[in-house]
Amino acid sequence: MAAGNARIISVVEPAVIPYKKYRPNPVKYLAIAFALGLFGGLLLVFLHEFLDGTIKSSIFLEQLTGIPIGGVIPCVSSNGVGKIVKPVRQVLEAPTSAFSEAYR
């Protein structure tokens, strides 16, 4: 017998005809997908918060360095709309404003 004609196939377990038809349960699968998605999303949020190394407050900065904070530059909203403007831009655009005078 040549190597190309060798038959190495054997039946491990004979095929069995199922007793009832298989029907997927979409409600069960949707519930599992929802639970896994919720768990995965919460896990990502907590992981992102845990790995975030930014300094978010002056109190945290003071605790981190042990040096008392002398002053803080606040964020400025333009015309009360709620859009945050960088302090440098505010000083350049309105050099005589109360904010600019306090910043100097």
C-alpha positions as CSV (number, residue, x, y, z in Angstrom):
1,M,0.0,0.0,0.0
2,A,1.3,3.4,-0.9
3,A,1.4,6.2,1.7
4,G,-1.2,8.3,-0.2
5,N,-3.8,5.4,0.0
6,A,-3.5,4.7,3.7
7,R,-6.8,4.8,5.6
8,I,-6.4,5.8,9.2
9,I,-10.0,6.7,10.0
10,S,-11.9,4.9,12.7
11,V,-15.4,5.4,14.3
12,V,-15.0,6.6,17.9
13,E,-18.7,6.8,18.7
14,P,-21.6,6.0,16.4
15,A,-24.0,8.8,15.5
16,V,-27.2,8.9,17.5
17,I,-30.5,10.3,16.3
18,P,-31.8,13.0,18.8
19,Y,-35.1,12.3,20.5
20,K,-36.4,15.9,20.2
21,K,-35.7,18.9,18.0
22,Y,-33.2,21.4,19.1
23,R,-34.6,24.9,19.6
24,P,-32.4,27.8,20.7
25,N,-33.7,29.8,23.7
26,P,-33.2,33.5,22.6
27,V,-34.5,34.9,26.0
28,K,-31.9,32.9,27.9
29,Y,-29.1,33.9,25.5
30,L,-30.1,37.6,25.6
31,A,-30.2,37.5,29.4
32,I,-26.7,35.9,29.5
33,A,-25.4,38.5,27.0
34,F,-26.9,41.4,28.9
35,A,-25.4,40.1,32.2
36,L,-21.9,39.6,30.6
37,G,-22.0,43.0,28.9
38,L,-23.0,44.7,32.1
39,F,-20.3,42.9,34.1
40,G,-17.7,43.6,31.4
41,G,-18.6,47.3,31.2
42,L,-18.5,47.7,35.0
43,L,-15.2,45.9,35.1
44,L,-13.7,48.2,32.4
45,V,-15.0,51.3,34.3
46,F,-13.4,50.2,37.6
47,L,-10.2,49.2,35.8
48,H,-10.0,52.6,34.1
49,E,-10.6,54.4,37.4
50,F,-8.0,52.2,39.2
51,L,-5.3,52.7,36.6
52,D,-5.9,56.5,36.2
53,G,-2.9,58.3,37.5
54,T,-4.0,61.9,37.1
55,I,-4.2,64.3,39.9
56,K,-7.9,65.5,40.2
57,S,-7.9,67.8,43.2
58,S,-5.6,70.1,45.1
59,I,-6.2,68.0,48.3
60,F,-4.9,64.9,46.6
61,L,-1.8,66.8,45.3
62,E,-1.1,68.1,48.8
63,Q,-1.4,64.6,50.2
64,L,0.8,63.2,47.4
65,T,3.6,65.8,47.7
66,G,3.3,66.8,51.4
67,I,3.7,70.4,50.3
68,P,0.9,72.9,51.1
69,I,-0.9,74.4,48.0
70,G,-0.4,78.1,47.7
71,G,-3.1,78.8,45.0
72,V,-5.2,77.2,42.4
73,I,-6.1,78.4,38.9
74,P,-9.8,77.8,38.3
75,C,-11.5,76.8,35.1
76,V,-13.4,79.5,33.4
77,S,-16.7,79.2,31.6
78,S,-17.3,81.6,28.8
79,N,-20.4,83.7,29.0
80,G,-22.2,81.2,31.3
81,V,-22.7,78.8,28.5
82,G,-20.8,76.1,30.3
83,K,-18.0,75.8,27.7
84,I,-14.7,75.6,29.5
85,V,-12.0,78.1,28.4
86,K,-8.3,77.6,29.3
87,P,-7.1,80.3,31.7
88,V,-4.3,81.3,29.4
89,R,-6.7,82.0,26.6
90,Q,-9.0,84.0,29.0
91,V,-6.1,86.2,30.1
92,L,-5.0,86.8,26.4
93,E,-8.6,87.6,25.3
94,A,-9.5,89.8,28.2
95,P,-6.4,91.2,29.9
96,T,-8.3,93.7,32.0
97,S,-11.0,91.3,33.3
98,A,-11.3,90.5,37.0
99,F,-10.1,87.0,36.3
100,S,-6.9,88.3,34.6
101,E,-6.2,90.7,37.4
102,A,-6.7,87.9,40.0
103,Y,-4.5,85.6,38.0
104,R,-1.5,88.0,37.9
